Protein backbone atom coordinates (compact mmCIF):
# COMPACT_ATOMS: atom_id res chain seq x y z
CA UNK A 1 0.00 0.00 0.00
CA UNK A 2 1.38 3.38 -0.87
CA UNK A 3 1.66 6.15 1.74
CA UNK A 4 -1.02 8.20 -0.01
CA UNK A 5 -3.51 5.33 0.28
CA UNK A 6 -2.61 4.87 3.95
CA UNK A 7 -3.25 8.56 4.62
CA UNK A 8 -6.55 8.38 2.76
CA UNK A 9 -7.63 5.44 4.94
CA UNK A 10 -7.26 7.43 8.15
CA UNK A 11 -10.61 8.60 9.60
CA UNK A 12 -9.23 12.03 10.52
CA UNK A 13 -7.62 14.46 8.12
CA UNK A 14 -3.84 14.20 8.06
CA UNK A 15 -2.12 16.78 10.24
CA UNK A 16 1.28 18.28 9.57
CA UNK A 17 4.04 16.67 11.62
CA UNK A 18 4.61 19.81 13.69
CA UNK A 19 1.00 20.06 14.83
CA UNK A 20 0.90 16.34 15.67
CA UNK A 21 4.02 16.80 17.80
CA UNK A 22 2.51 19.78 19.62
CA UNK A 23 -0.73 17.89 20.25
CA UNK A 24 1.20 14.88 21.56
CA UNK A 25 3.27 17.01 23.93
CA UNK A 26 0.16 18.86 25.14
CA UNK A 27 -1.63 15.56 25.79
CA UNK A 28 1.37 14.24 27.73
CA UNK A 29 1.56 17.42 29.84
CA UNK A 30 -2.15 17.25 30.60
CA UNK A 31 -1.85 13.59 31.59
CA UNK A 32 1.10 14.32 33.91
CA UNK A 33 -0.79 17.23 35.49
CA UNK A 34 -3.86 15.06 36.04
CA UNK A 35 -1.90 12.19 37.59
CA UNK A 36 0.13 14.35 39.96
CA UNK A 37 3.33 13.28 41.71
CA UNK A 38 4.11 9.58 42.09
CA UNK A 39 4.55 9.93 45.84
CA UNK A 40 4.23 12.60 48.49
CA UNK A 41 7.26 14.87 48.94
CA UNK A 42 9.39 14.20 52.03
CA UNK A 43 8.95 16.36 55.12
CA UNK A 44 11.08 19.50 55.38
CA UNK A 45 13.17 18.01 58.20
CA UNK A 46 14.30 15.12 56.03
CA UNK A 47 15.10 17.44 53.14
CA UNK A 48 17.23 19.77 55.26
CA UNK A 49 19.00 16.83 56.93
CA UNK A 50 19.86 15.41 53.53
CA UNK A 51 21.20 18.76 52.33
CA UNK A 52 23.36 19.19 55.43
CA UNK A 53 24.66 15.62 55.14
CA UNK A 54 25.49 16.18 51.47
CA UNK A 55 27.56 19.24 52.29
CA UNK A 56 29.26 17.69 55.30
CA UNK A 57 27.55 19.73 58.05
CA UNK A 58 26.35 17.11 60.48
PDB file with SEQRES, HELIX, SHEET and CRYST1 records, atoms N, CA, C and O in Angstrom:
SEQRES   1 A   58  UNK UNK UNK UNK UNK UNK UNK UNK UNK UNK UNK UNK UNK          
SEQRES   2 A   58  UNK UNK UNK UNK UNK UNK UNK UNK UNK UNK UNK UNK UNK          
SEQRES   3 A   58  UNK UNK UNK UNK UNK UNK UNK UNK UNK UNK UNK UNK UNK          
SEQRES   4 A   58  UNK UNK UNK UNK UNK UNK UNK UNK UNK UNK UNK UNK UNK          
SEQRES   5 A   58  UNK UNK UNK UNK UNK UNK                                      
HELIX    1 AA1 UNK A    3  UNK A    9  1                                   7    
HELIX    2 AA2 UNK A   17  UNK A   35  1                                  19    
HELIX    3 AA3 UNK A   44  UNK A   55  1                                  12    
CRYST1    1.000    1.000    1.000  90.00  90.00  90.00 P 1           1          
ATOM      1  N   UNK A   1       0.855  -1.180   0.000  1.00  0.00           N  
ATOM      2  CA  UNK A   1       0.000   0.000   0.000  1.00  0.00           C  
ATOM      3  C   UNK A   1       0.898   1.240   0.000  1.00  0.00           C  
ATOM      4  O   UNK A   1       1.885   1.304   0.734  1.00  0.00           O  
ATOM      5  N   UNK A   2       0.561   2.176  -0.793  1.00  0.00           N  
ATOM      6  CA  UNK A   2       1.380   3.383  -0.870  1.00  0.00           C  
ATOM      7  C   UNK A   2       1.040   4.324   0.278  1.00  0.00           C  
ATOM      8  O   UNK A   2      -0.051   4.236   0.841  1.00  0.00           O  
ATOM      9  N   UNK A   3       1.946   5.213   0.632  1.00  0.00           N  
ATOM     10  CA  UNK A   3       1.660   6.147   1.737  1.00  0.00           C  
ATOM     11  C   UNK A   3       0.429   7.013   1.497  1.00  0.00           C  
ATOM     12  O   UNK A   3      -0.271   7.364   2.447  1.00  0.00           O  
ATOM     13  N   UNK A   4       0.155   7.359   0.247  1.00  0.00           N  
ATOM     14  CA  UNK A   4      -1.023   8.198  -0.008  1.00  0.00           C  
ATOM     15  C   UNK A   4      -2.310   7.425   0.269  1.00  0.00           C  
ATOM     16  O   UNK A   4      -3.287   8.001   0.748  1.00  0.00           O  
ATOM     17  N   UNK A   5      -2.318   6.131  -0.027  1.00  0.00           N  
ATOM     18  CA  UNK A   5      -3.505   5.329   0.282  1.00  0.00           C  
ATOM     19  C   UNK A   5      -3.659   5.136   1.785  1.00  0.00           C  
ATOM     20  O   UNK A   5      -4.776   5.113   2.300  1.00  0.00           O  
ATOM     21  N   UNK A   6      -2.536   4.998   2.489  1.00  0.00           N  
ATOM     22  CA  UNK A   6      -2.615   4.870   3.947  1.00  0.00           C  
ATOM     23  C   UNK A   6      -3.176   6.141   4.577  1.00  0.00           C  
ATOM     24  O   UNK A   6      -3.993   6.074   5.495  1.00  0.00           O  
ATOM     25  N   UNK A   7      -2.739   7.298   4.083  1.00  0.00           N  
ATOM     26  CA  UNK A   7      -3.251   8.555   4.622  1.00  0.00           C  
ATOM     27  C   UNK A   7      -4.726   8.729   4.297  1.00  0.00           C  
ATOM     28  O   UNK A   7      -5.478   9.283   5.098  1.00  0.00           O  
ATOM     29  N   UNK A   8      -5.143   8.260   3.128  1.00  0.00           N  
ATOM     30  CA  UNK A   8      -6.552   8.376   2.759  1.00  0.00           C  
ATOM     31  C   UNK A   8      -7.423   7.455   3.604  1.00  0.00           C  
ATOM     32  O   UNK A   8      -8.613   7.721   3.768  1.00  0.00           O  
ATOM     33  N   UNK A   9      -6.860   6.381   4.141  1.00  0.00           N  
ATOM     34  CA  UNK A   9      -7.633   5.435   4.939  1.00  0.00           C  
ATOM     35  C   UNK A   9      -7.854   5.916   6.362  1.00  0.00           C  
ATOM     36  O   UNK A   9      -8.706   5.381   7.070  1.00  0.00           O  
ATOM     37  N   UNK A  10      -7.095   6.923   6.792  1.00  0.00           N  
ATOM     38  CA  UNK A  10      -7.264   7.429   8.152  1.00  0.00           C  
ATOM     39  C   UNK A  10      -8.612   8.133   8.295  1.00  0.00           C  
ATOM     40  O   UNK A  10      -9.029   8.846   7.382  1.00  0.00           O  
ATOM     41  N   UNK A  11      -9.300   7.949   9.423  1.00  0.00           N  
ATOM     42  CA  UNK A  11     -10.610   8.596   9.597  1.00  0.00           C  
ATOM     43  C   UNK A  11     -10.522  10.099   9.832  1.00  0.00           C  
ATOM     44  O   UNK A  11     -11.499  10.811   9.601  1.00  0.00           O  
ATOM     45  N   UNK A  12      -9.389  10.590  10.280  1.00  0.00           N  
ATOM     46  CA  UNK A  12      -9.227  12.026  10.522  1.00  0.00           C  
ATOM     47  C   UNK A  12      -8.355  12.613   9.424  1.00  0.00           C  
ATOM     48  O   UNK A  12      -7.535  11.901   8.844  1.00  0.00           O  
ATOM     49  N   UNK A  13      -8.513  13.875   9.133  1.00  0.00           N  
ATOM     50  CA  UNK A  13      -7.621  14.460   8.123  1.00  0.00           C  
ATOM     51  C   UNK A  13      -6.173  14.445   8.609  1.00  0.00           C  
ATOM     52  O   UNK A  13      -5.914  14.598   9.803  1.00  0.00           O  
ATOM     53  N   UNK A  14      -5.255  14.264   7.708  1.00  0.00           N  
ATOM     54  CA  UNK A  14      -3.840  14.196   8.061  1.00  0.00           C  
ATOM     55  C   UNK A  14      -3.366  15.558   8.550  1.00  0.00           C  
ATOM     56  O   UNK A  14      -3.637  16.585   7.929  1.00  0.00           O  
ATOM     57  N   UNK A  15      -2.660  15.550   9.666  1.00  0.00           N  
ATOM     58  CA  UNK A  15      -2.116  16.777  10.239  1.00  0.00           C  
ATOM     59  C   UNK A  15      -0.652  16.914   9.852  1.00  0.00           C  
ATOM     60  O   UNK A  15       0.029  15.912   9.633  1.00  0.00           O  
ATOM     61  N   UNK A  16      -0.172  18.124   9.767  1.00  0.00           N  
ATOM     62  CA  UNK A  16       1.277  18.276   9.575  1.00  0.00           C  
ATOM     63  C   UNK A  16       2.029  17.702  10.779  1.00  0.00           C  
ATOM     64  O   UNK A  16       1.485  17.626  11.881  1.00  0.00           O  
ATOM     65  N   UNK A  17       3.252  17.310  10.564  1.00  0.00           N  
ATOM     66  CA  UNK A  17       4.043  16.666  11.623  1.00  0.00           C  
ATOM     67  C   UNK A  17       4.198  17.590  12.822  1.00  0.00           C  
ATOM     68  O   UNK A  17       4.136  17.133  13.964  1.00  0.00           O  
ATOM     69  N   UNK A  18       4.398  18.875  12.583  1.00  0.00           N  
ATOM     70  CA  UNK A  18       4.612  19.806  13.687  1.00  0.00           C  
ATOM     71  C   UNK A  18       3.387  19.895  14.589  1.00  0.00           C  
ATOM     72  O   UNK A  18       3.517  19.915  15.813  1.00  0.00           O  
ATOM     73  N   UNK A  19       2.205  19.948  13.996  1.00  0.00           N  
ATOM     74  CA  UNK A  19       1.004  20.057  14.825  1.00  0.00           C  
ATOM     75  C   UNK A  19       0.737  18.750  15.578  1.00  0.00           C  
ATOM     76  O   UNK A  19       0.243  18.774  16.705  1.00  0.00           O  
ATOM     77  N   UNK A  20       1.059  17.618  14.960  1.00  0.00           N  
ATOM     78  CA  UNK A  20       0.898  16.343  15.667  1.00  0.00           C  
ATOM     79  C   UNK A  20       1.840  16.270  16.856  1.00  0.00           C  
ATOM     80  O   UNK A  20       1.475  15.752  17.911  1.00  0.00           O  
ATOM     81  N   UNK A  21       3.060  16.791  16.687  1.00  0.00           N  
ATOM     82  CA  UNK A  21       4.021  16.802  17.796  1.00  0.00           C  
ATOM     83  C   UNK A  21       3.536  17.694  18.931  1.00  0.00           C  
ATOM     84  O   UNK A  21       3.636  17.320  20.099  1.00  0.00           O  
ATOM     85  N   UNK A  22       3.013  18.863  18.597  1.00  0.00           N  
ATOM     86  CA  UNK A  22       2.511  19.783  19.624  1.00  0.00           C  
ATOM     87  C   UNK A  22       1.321  19.166  20.347  1.00  0.00           C  
ATOM     88  O   UNK A  22       1.221  19.269  21.570  1.00  0.00           O  
ATOM     89  N   UNK A  23       0.424  18.532  19.614  1.00  0.00           N  
ATOM     90  CA  UNK A  23      -0.732  17.888  20.252  1.00  0.00           C  
ATOM     91  C   UNK A  23      -0.294  16.739  21.159  1.00  0.00           C  
ATOM     92  O   UNK A  23      -0.858  16.549  22.237  1.00  0.00           O  
ATOM     93  N   UNK A  24       0.702  15.980  20.730  1.00  0.00           N  
ATOM     94  CA  UNK A  24       1.198  14.879  21.565  1.00  0.00           C  
ATOM     95  C   UNK A  24       1.833  15.398  22.847  1.00  0.00           C  
ATOM     96  O   UNK A  24       1.593  14.853  23.925  1.00  0.00           O  
ATOM     97  N   UNK A  25       2.639  16.445  22.738  1.00  0.00           N  
ATOM     98  CA  UNK A  25       3.266  17.014  23.933  1.00  0.00           C  
ATOM     99  C   UNK A  25       2.228  17.625  24.874  1.00  0.00           C  
ATOM    100  O   UNK A  25       2.347  17.506  26.094  1.00  0.00           O  
ATOM    101  N   UNK A  26       1.213  18.275  24.310  1.00  0.00           N  
ATOM    102  CA  UNK A  26       0.160  18.857  25.145  1.00  0.00           C  
ATOM    103  C   UNK A  26      -0.633  17.765  25.859  1.00  0.00           C  
ATOM    104  O   UNK A  26      -0.991  17.919  27.026  1.00  0.00           O  
ATOM    105  N   UNK A  27      -0.905  16.672  25.166  1.00  0.00           N  
ATOM    106  CA  UNK A  27      -1.633  15.565  25.794  1.00  0.00           C  
ATOM    107  C   UNK A  27      -0.794  14.932  26.908  1.00  0.00           C  
ATOM    108  O   UNK A  27      -1.330  14.565  27.954  1.00  0.00           O  
ATOM    109  N   UNK A  28       0.505  14.805  26.692  1.00  0.00           N  
ATOM    110  CA  UNK A  28       1.374  14.241  27.728  1.00  0.00           C  
ATOM    111  C   UNK A  28       1.448  15.158  28.942  1.00  0.00           C  
ATOM    112  O   UNK A  28       1.438  14.684  30.078  1.00  0.00           O  
ATOM    113  N   UNK A  29       1.523  16.467  28.713  1.00  0.00           N  
ATOM    114  CA  UNK A  29       1.563  17.415  29.838  1.00  0.00           C  
ATOM    115  C   UNK A  29       0.260  17.398  30.612  1.00  0.00           C  
ATOM    116  O   UNK A  29       0.269  17.467  31.841  1.00  0.00           O  
ATOM    117  N   UNK A  30      -0.857  17.309  29.913  1.00  0.00           N  
ATOM    118  CA  UNK A  30      -2.154  17.245  30.597  1.00  0.00           C  
ATOM    119  C   UNK A  30      -2.283  15.960  31.405  1.00  0.00           C  
ATOM    120  O   UNK A  30      -2.827  15.970  32.509  1.00  0.00           O  
ATOM    121  N   UNK A  31      -1.789  14.867  30.865  1.00  0.00           N  
ATOM    122  CA  UNK A  31      -1.846  13.595  31.594  1.00  0.00           C  
ATOM    123  C   UNK A  31      -0.981  13.649  32.845  1.00  0.00           C  
ATOM    124  O   UNK A  31      -1.400  13.185  33.905  1.00  0.00           O  
ATOM    125  N   UNK A  32       0.229  14.213  32.735  1.00  0.00           N  
ATOM    126  CA  UNK A  32       1.102  14.321  33.909  1.00  0.00           C  
ATOM    127  C   UNK A  32       0.495  15.244  34.965  1.00  0.00           C  
ATOM    128  O   UNK A  32       0.622  14.982  36.161  1.00  0.00           O  
ATOM    129  N   UNK A  33      -0.158  16.314  34.536  1.00  0.00           N  
ATOM    130  CA  UNK A  33      -0.786  17.230  35.493  1.00  0.00           C  
ATOM    131  C   UNK A  33      -1.966  16.557  36.179  1.00  0.00           C  
ATOM    132  O   UNK A  33      -2.204  16.786  37.365  1.00  0.00           O  
ATOM    133  N   UNK A  34      -2.701  15.734  35.453  1.00  0.00           N  
ATOM    134  CA  UNK A  34      -3.857  15.057  36.043  1.00  0.00           C  
ATOM    135  C   UNK A  34      -3.427  13.968  37.021  1.00  0.00           C  
ATOM    136  O   UNK A  34      -4.083  13.759  38.042  1.00  0.00           O  
ATOM    137  N   UNK A  35      -2.341  13.277  36.720  1.00  0.00           N  
ATOM    138  CA  UNK A  35      -1.896  12.193  37.594  1.00  0.00           C  
ATOM    139  C   UNK A  35      -1.234  12.702  38.865  1.00  0.00           C  
ATOM    140  O   UNK A  35      -1.358  12.076  39.918  1.00  0.00           O  
ATOM    141  N   UNK A  36      -0.542  13.815  38.784  1.00  0.00           N  
ATOM    142  CA  UNK A  36       0.132  14.352  39.959  1.00  0.00           C  
ATOM    143  C   UNK A  36       1.418  13.612  40.255  1.00  0.00           C  
ATOM    144  O   UNK A  36       1.837  12.757  39.475  1.00  0.00           O  
ATOM    145  N   UNK A  37       2.051  13.932  41.379  1.00  0.00           N  
ATOM    146  CA  UNK A  37       3.329  13.285  41.707  1.00  0.00           C  
ATOM    147  C   UNK A  37       3.137  11.810  42.045  1.00  0.00           C  
ATOM    148  O   UNK A  37       2.065  11.402  42.493  1.00  0.00           O  
ATOM    149  N   UNK A  38       4.184  11.014  41.828  1.00  0.00           N  
ATOM    150  CA  UNK A  38       4.111   9.577  42.087  1.00  0.00           C  
ATOM    151  C   UNK A  38       4.012   9.283  43.577  1.00  0.00           C  
ATOM    152  O   UNK A  38       3.384   8.304  43.979  1.00  0.00           O  
ATOM    153  N   UNK A  39       4.621  10.118  44.384  1.00  0.00           N  
ATOM    154  CA  UNK A  39       4.553   9.929  45.843  1.00  0.00           C  
ATOM    155  C   UNK A  39       4.624  11.294  46.512  1.00  0.00           C  
ATOM    156  O   UNK A  39       5.029  12.281  45.898  1.00  0.00           O  
ATOM    157  N   UNK A  40       4.232  11.335  47.754  1.00  0.00           N  
ATOM    158  CA  UNK A  40       4.231  12.600  48.486  1.00  0.00           C  
ATOM    159  C   UNK A  40       5.671  13.077  48.711  1.00  0.00           C  
ATOM    160  O   UNK A  40       6.570  12.258  48.901  1.00  0.00           O  
ATOM    161  N   UNK A  41       5.892  14.378  48.690  1.00  0.00           N  
ATOM    162  CA  UNK A  41       7.257  14.873  48.943  1.00  0.00           C  
ATOM    163  C   UNK A  41       7.658  14.604  50.393  1.00  0.00           C  
ATOM    164  O   UNK A  41       6.793  14.520  51.265  1.00  0.00           O  
ATOM    165  N   UNK A  42       8.953  14.469  50.660  1.00  0.00           N  
ATOM    166  CA  UNK A  42       9.393  14.195  52.026  1.00  0.00           C  
ATOM    167  C   UNK A  42       9.169  15.414  52.910  1.00  0.00           C  
ATOM    168  O   UNK A  42       9.058  16.532  52.407  1.00  0.00           O  
ATOM    169  N   UNK A  43       9.101  15.211  54.221  1.00  0.00           N  
ATOM    170  CA  UNK A  43       8.953  16.360  55.118  1.00  0.00           C  
ATOM    171  C   UNK A  43      10.171  17.276  55.048  1.00  0.00           C  
ATOM    172  O   UNK A  43      11.244  16.861  54.612  1.00  0.00           O  
ATOM    173  N   UNK A  44      10.001  18.503  55.473  1.00  0.00           N  
ATOM    174  CA  UNK A  44      11.076  19.504  55.384  1.00  0.00           C  
ATOM    175  C   UNK A  44      12.283  19.090  56.222  1.00  0.00           C  
ATOM    176  O   UNK A  44      13.419  19.383  55.849  1.00  0.00           O  
ATOM    177  N   UNK A  45      12.055  18.414  57.347  1.00  0.00           N  
ATOM    178  CA  UNK A  45      13.171  18.015  58.199  1.00  0.00           C  
ATOM    179  C   UNK A  45      14.079  17.021  57.471  1.00  0.00           C  
ATOM    180  O   UNK A  45      15.302  17.105  57.577  1.00  0.00           O  
ATOM    181  N   UNK A  46      13.495  16.104  56.751  1.00  0.00           N  
ATOM    182  CA  UNK A  46      14.301  15.117  56.029  1.00  0.00           C  
ATOM    183  C   UNK A  46      15.064  15.779  54.888  1.00  0.00           C  
ATOM    184  O   UNK A  46      16.208  15.421  54.607  1.00  0.00           O  
ATOM    185  N   UNK A  47      14.428  16.742  54.236  1.00  0.00           N  
ATOM    186  CA  UNK A  47      15.105  17.438  53.137  1.00  0.00           C  
ATOM    187  C   UNK A  47      16.299  18.229  53.649  1.00  0.00           C  
ATOM    188  O   UNK A  47      17.380  18.171  53.063  1.00  0.00           O  
ATOM    189  N   UNK A  48      16.111  18.980  54.757  1.00  0.00           N  
ATOM    190  CA  UNK A  48      17.228  19.768  55.256  1.00  0.00           C  
ATOM    191  C   UNK A  48      18.326  18.875  55.818  1.00  0.00           C  
ATOM    192  O   UNK A  48      19.503  19.213  55.696  1.00  0.00           O  
ATOM    193  N   UNK A  49      17.981  17.753  56.428  1.00  0.00           N  
ATOM    194  CA  UNK A  49      19.004  16.832  56.932  1.00  0.00           C  
ATOM    195  C   UNK A  49      19.808  16.248  55.773  1.00  0.00           C  
ATOM    196  O   UNK A  49      21.022  16.078  55.886  1.00  0.00           O  
ATOM    197  N   UNK A  50      19.154  15.946  54.681  1.00  0.00           N  
ATOM    198  CA  UNK A  50      19.865  15.413  53.530  1.00  0.00           C  
ATOM    199  C   UNK A  50      20.796  16.447  52.923  1.00  0.00           C  
ATOM    200  O   UNK A  50      21.904  16.113  52.505  1.00  0.00           O  
ATOM    201  N   UNK A  51      20.359  17.702  52.868  1.00  0.00           N  
ATOM    202  CA  UNK A  51      21.195  18.764  52.328  1.00  0.00           C  
ATOM    203  C   UNK A  51      22.426  18.981  53.203  1.00  0.00           C  
ATOM    204  O   UNK A  51      23.537  19.120  52.691  1.00  0.00           O  
ATOM    205  N   UNK A  52      22.230  19.009  54.523  1.00  0.00           N  
ATOM    206  CA  UNK A  52      23.363  19.194  55.433  1.00  0.00           C  
ATOM    207  C   UNK A  52      24.332  18.022  55.350  1.00  0.00           C  
ATOM    208  O   UNK A  52      25.547  18.218  55.392  1.00  0.00           O  
ATOM    209  N   UNK A  53      23.798  16.789  55.232  1.00  0.00           N  
ATOM    210  CA  UNK A  53      24.663  15.624  55.137  1.00  0.00           C  
ATOM    211  C   UNK A  53      25.438  15.639  53.824  1.00  0.00           C  
ATOM    212  O   UNK A  53      26.595  15.220  53.781  1.00  0.00           O  
ATOM    213  N   UNK A  54      24.819  16.109  52.777  1.00  0.00           N  
ATOM    214  CA  UNK A  54      25.488  16.178  51.472  1.00  0.00           C  
ATOM    215  C   UNK A  54      26.660  17.138  51.489  1.00  0.00           C  
ATOM    216  O   UNK A  54      27.684  16.889  50.853  1.00  0.00           O  
ATOM    217  N   UNK A  55      26.512  18.242  52.222  1.00  0.00           N  
ATOM    218  CA  UNK A  55      27.556  19.243  52.287  1.00  0.00           C  
ATOM    219  C   UNK A  55      28.529  19.037  53.449  1.00  0.00           C  
ATOM    220  O   UNK A  55      29.459  19.825  53.621  1.00  0.00           O  
ATOM    221  N   UNK A  56      28.328  18.001  54.234  1.00  0.00           N  
ATOM    222  CA  UNK A  56      29.260  17.688  55.299  1.00  0.00           C  
ATOM    223  C   UNK A  56      29.015  18.413  56.607  1.00  0.00           C  
ATOM    224  O   UNK A  56      29.887  18.397  57.477  1.00  0.00           O  
ATOM    225  N   UNK A  57      27.879  19.042  56.782  1.00  0.00           N  
ATOM    226  CA  UNK A  57      27.551  19.733  58.046  1.00  0.00           C  
ATOM    227  C   UNK A  57      26.600  18.847  58.849  1.00  0.00           C  
ATOM    228  O   UNK A  57      25.381  18.895  58.679  1.00  0.00           O  
ATOM    229  N   UNK A  58      27.189  18.044  59.722  1.00  0.00           N  
ATOM    230  CA  UNK A  58      26.347  17.111  60.485  1.00  0.00           C  
ATOM    231  C   UNK A  58      26.028  17.684  61.834  1.00  0.00           C  
ATOM    232  O   UNK A  58      25.330  17.050  62.625  1.00  0.00           O  
TER     233      UNK A  58                                                      
END                                                                             
